[in-house]
Amino acid sequence: MKNYLLFDLDGTLTDPKAGICTCVQYALASFGIEEPDLDRLEPFIGPPLKDSFMKFYQMDEGQAKAAIEKYRERFNDTGIFENKLYAGIPEMIRALNSKGMFMAVASSKPTVYVQRILEHFEIAKYFRVVVGSELDGTRTSKDEVITEALRQLFSGKPVENDKVYMIGDRCFDVEGAHAVGVEAVGVTYGYGGMEELKEAKADYIVRSVEELQKFLLRGTEEEKKMNTGQRIWQIVLPFLLFFMVRNIAINLGVMILASIGNNMSGGAFLFIRDEQGILMGLTGNASNLVSAAGFLAGAASIFKIARKTIGRTAEDMKLMHIREEPPKNYLFVGIAAVGLALGINLLMELTGAIEASESYQAVAENQHAAWLPVGLLCYGVITAIAEELLFRGIFYNCFRRYMKLSAALVMSSALFALYHGNSVQGLYAFVMGCFMVYAYEYFGDFRMPVMIHMIVNMLAYIMGDVSIPQTAYLPVCVVSLACGIGSIWLLNKQKKVL
C-alpha cells in the first residue's frame, strides 16, 4: 500500500471535455479554422496546450501562444465550469482521506485554474498540495509538475518514491511519473484508453473509479465482524480438516488394499508376497498411491474453502495485473524454480545435512520405493496440488488480508516448513514456499505456485533416482543458485511486488 497519491485532473478526477474542446474550438476559429466536431478535439485533453496546437494544427510557437490566449479568453470565466466530476470521485476522495492518505493534484493545467475547479466542486480541502503549470508558459512538462508536487508534498524532505503513485489517464502522466522514479496508475475511463496506457508501460491500469478506489485502498480494509479467535479458526479449521480426512483416507486405503491382497493372488505391482503367495505387505507403488489418494481426499475436503479464498484474492489481484507479463518473465520464473531446486538440494548434499537427517532419509526411502512414473504422479502432481490448496490457497491468502505481504509470505512459508517434519525438507520447503508466494504475487495467478511446486517436486524426486558424480556437486550447485537468484533479481528489477 502506498499513501502518497498524485492525481491528474482532466480525465482522472473531472471530465472537462465540453469546456476544453469548446475553448479550443473558439481559439481555432480566431485563426479561421472551423472544427465543428468536438470529438476530434479530445486529444487536447491532458497534454500542454502549446504542444497540442503545434502538433495537431502545425502552428509555430508564436501562433500557439496566441491560440492559448484566445483559449483562455473563453476558458477563464465560462469554459472552466463546463466540467463535471466523474461519478464516484467525491466518495473515493473522502474514503482515501479517511485512511490518512497524503493527496495532491499534479496537472498540466495552470495552477490557478486547477485550484478554482477543485474549489468549485468542493474537494479542494482534501488535497494538501495543488500543482499545475504557470500562466507564463513555464513548468508545463508533466515530470516538472510531478517533481514540484512531490517537493511540496514531502515538505522539502527526501522524497520516498516507493510510497508514491501518480494517477492519470494519458501517456504523459505515465511517462512523467517514470521520469521522476514513481509508479504510475493509468485509468481507462478518461481520454487515454487501454492501448495508450499499455504502450506507455503504466505499472497498473484500472477501468473505473470503483476499481481505482479498491486498488488504492487495498491493504487498508478491515475485516468486519472478525475477532482474533475467528481469524485463527480460519487457519485451524482447514488444517485440521485436511489432515483428518487425509489420514482417514490413507488408513482406509491400506485396509482396502490389504483386503484385496488377501483375497486375490498375484498383483506384484501392489503387493509383497512370500514364496507361498501369502500377503506380507504393500509395495512402494501401493504405499505411494494410497498416500496420494489421501492427499486427494484431503484436498477435496478443503476445496470449497480454498476456492473462496483464491477467488477473493484473484479479485484483488486483477487490479494489479491488467497489463500482461512479457513471455521472458515466464522464462525467468522457470529458470529460477529449476535453479533454486537444483542448487538447494545439492547444497544440502555438500553440507552433509541430508546424510545427518535420519527422518528425511526415512521419508525419501519410502517415496523412492515406487516406480519412477508412480512417484512423479503422486509426489510431483497430486501432493503438490493438494499442498498448494492448503498453504498458498488458504493459509497465505488468509494471512495476506491481516498483515503485510512480506509477513504473510514468511508466516505461510514457515508453516509449510514445519509441516514437513524434518530439517532437510523444512529448509527446502521454506525457501521454495517464499518463492512460490513471490511468483503468486508477481503474476497474480494461483496456477503459478502450483506449477512451480510441481516442477520442484518432480526435479527433487528425479534427483533422488539419478546419480550425479560428487565432483560435479559444487560447480552445478553454484551455477544453479546463480541462475535462480539472478532470474529473481531480473524479475524484481522490472517490478517490485513485496
Secondary structure, DSSP 8 states (H G I E B T S, - for coil): ---EEEE-SBTTTEE-HHHHHHHHHHHHHTTT-----GGGGGGGSSS-HHHHHHHHH---HHHHHHHHHHHHHHHTTTGGGS-EE-TTHHHHHHHHHHTT-EEEEEEEEEHHHHHHHHHHTT-GGG-SEEEEE-TTS-S-SHHHHHHHHHHHHTTTS---GGGEEEEESSHHHHHHHHHTT-EEEEETTSSSHHHHHHHTT-SEEESSHHHHHHHHHTTT---TT--HHHHHHHHHHHHHHHHHHHHHHHHHHHHHHHHHHHTSS--TTTEEE-TT--EEEE-HHHHHHHHHHHHHHHHHHHHHHHHHHHHHHHHHHGGG--S---HHHHHHHHHHHHHHHHHHHHHHHHTTHHHH-HHHHHHHHHHTTS-HHHHIIIIIIIHHHHHHHHIIIIIIHHHHHHS-HHHHHHHHHHHHHHHH-SHHHHHHHHHHHHHHHHHHHHHT-THHHHHHHHHHHHHHHHHHHS---GGGHHHHHHHHHHHHHHHHHHHHHH----
